[in-house]
Amino acid sequence: MTCGGSRAAAACYLGITPGALQSATVTIRAWQKMPGNADAHQDALHRITEIAAATEAPSSRRLTAPE
């Protein structure tokens, strides 16, 4: 979200395997169908994105963009 890419691109950037991303996505989508959960999930993602965008990681720990 901070870079404007897809979930798959974010997972690749973070080292999350496609299988783990698929499994998490299925679980989250089922949970989101319950009343109020979709909005809560979206709000949480936006808060995490704001924190990530505002926090500068030490250069020794910063991930580099994928090729």
GROMACS elastic network, one bead per residue, 0.5 to 0.9 nm:
[ bonds ]
;  ai    aj funct       b0    kb
    1     5     6  0.62036   500
    1     6     6  0.75607   500
    1     7     6  0.82187   500
    1    10     6  0.80361   500
    1    45     6  0.86708   500
    1    46     6  0.83766   500
    1    49     6  0.65518   500
    2     5     6  0.79089   500
    2    49     6  0.61767   500
    2    50     6  0.80530   500
    2    52     6  0.77435   500
    2    53     6  0.63000   500
    3    10     6  0.87019   500
    5     8     6  0.81040   500
    5     9     6  0.59354   500
    5    10     6  0.66825   500
    6     9     6  0.51074   500
    6    10     6  0.62383   500
    6    11     6  0.85934   500
    7    11     6  0.60363   500
    7    12     6  0.85491   500
    7    21     6  0.82835   500
    8    11     6  0.50514   500
    8    12     6  0.61757   500
    8    13     6  0.85693   500
    8    16     6  0.88380   500
    8    18     6  0.73449   500
    8    21     6  0.75105   500
    9    12     6  0.51242   500
    9    13     6  0.61390   500
    9    14     6  0.86521   500
    9    66     6  0.86966   500
   10    14     6  0.61737   500
   10    15     6  0.85332   500
   10    16     6  0.83692   500
   11    14     6  0.51002   500
   11    15     6  0.59867   500
   11    17     6  0.69211   500
   11    18     6  0.74847   500
   11    21     6  0.68756   500
   12    15     6  0.50270   500
   12    16     6  0.57317   500
   12    17     6  0.69164   500
   12    18     6  0.78478   500
   12    66     6  0.77821   500
   13    16     6  0.76621   500
   13    63     6  0.77865   500
   13    64     6  0.79822   500
   13    65     6  0.66728   500
   13    66     6  0.60647   500
   14    17     6  0.89920   500
   14    63     6  0.79223   500
   16    19     6  0.83439   500
   16    20     6  0.65337   500
   16    21     6  0.66416   500
   17    20     6  0.53294   500
   17    21     6  0.62992   500
   17    22     6  0.87143   500
   18    21     6  0.50423   500
   18    22     6  0.61078   500
   18    23     6  0.86254   500
   19    22     6  0.50991   500
   19    23     6  0.61695   500
   19    24     6  0.85980   500
   20    23     6  0.51265   500
   20    24     6  0.61009   500
   20    25     6  0.84529   500
   21    24     6  0.52092   500
   21    25     6  0.59989   500
   21    26     6  0.86586   500
   22    25     6  0.50997   500
   22    26     6  0.62601   500
   22    27     6  0.87221   500
   23    26     6  0.53189   500
   23    27     6  0.63703   500
   23    28     6  0.87002   500
   24    27     6  0.51389   500
   24    28     6  0.60328   500
   24    29     6  0.84887   500
   25    28     6  0.51401   500
   25    29     6  0.59872   500
   25    30     6  0.85704   500
   26    29     6  0.52840   500
   26    30     6  0.63190   500
   26    31     6  0.87476   500
   27    30     6  0.53517   500
   27    31     6  0.63492   500
   27    32     6  0.87122   500
   28    31     6  0.50269   500
   28    32     6  0.60025   500
   28    33     6  0.88495   500
   28    41     6  0.87389   500
   29    32     6  0.50007   500
   29    33     6  0.66340   500
   29    38     6  0.84695   500
   30    33     6  0.56059   500
   30    34     6  0.77608   500
   31    34     6  0.59166   500
   31    37     6  0.68639   500
   31    38     6  0.80129   500
   32    35     6  0.75867   500
   32    36     6  0.77556   500
   32    39     6  0.82317   500
   32    40     6  0.86739   500
   32    41     6  0.74032   500
   33    36     6  0.83125   500
   33    37     6  0.69498   500
   33    38     6  0.68321   500
   34    37     6  0.57482   500
   34    38     6  0.75833   500
   35    38     6  0.74454   500
   35    39     6  0.87868   500
   36    39     6  0.56240   500
   36    40     6  0.63069   500
   36    41     6  0.87495   500
   37    41     6  0.59549   500
   37    42     6  0.85096   500
   38    41     6  0.51429   500
   38    42     6  0.62066   500
   38    43     6  0.86042   500
   39    42     6  0.51345   500
   39    43     6  0.60833   500
   39    44     6  0.85484   500
   40    43     6  0.51177   500
   40    44     6  0.61328   500
   40    45     6  0.86479   500
   41    44     6  0.51198   500
   41    45     6  0.62083   500
   41    46     6  0.86896   500
   42    45     6  0.51112   500
   42    46     6  0.62738   500
   42    47     6  0.87102   500
   43    46     6  0.51736   500
   43    47     6  0.62632   500
   43    48     6  0.86988   500
   44    47     6  0.50809   500
   44    48     6  0.61568   500
   44    49     6  0.85177   500
   45    48     6  0.51254   500
   45    49     6  0.60612   500
   45    50     6  0.85981   500
   46    50     6  0.61474   500
   46    51     6  0.86449   500
   47    50     6  0.51252   500
   47    51     6  0.62643   500
   47    52     6  0.86184   500
   48    51     6  0.51242   500
   48    52     6  0.60781   500
   48    53     6  0.85202   500
   49    52     6  0.50617   500
   49    53     6  0.59915   500
   49    54     6  0.84744   500
   50    53     6  0.51675   500
   50    54     6  0.60850   500
   50    55     6  0.85314   500
   51    54     6  0.51686   500
   51    55     6  0.59675   500
   52    55     6  0.52794   500
   52    56     6  0.77145   500
   52    57     6  0.89480   500
   53    56     6  0.75554   500
   56    59     6  0.84286   500
   56    62     6  0.82985   500
   57    60     6  0.81061   500
   57    61     6  0.63340   500
   57    62     6  0.55057   500
   57    63     6  0.87668   500
   58    61     6  0.54510   500
   58    62     6  0.61179   500
   59    62     6  0.50909   500
   59    63     6  0.84996   500
   60    63     6  0.86657   500
   63    66     6  0.88888   500
   64    67     6  0.88899   500
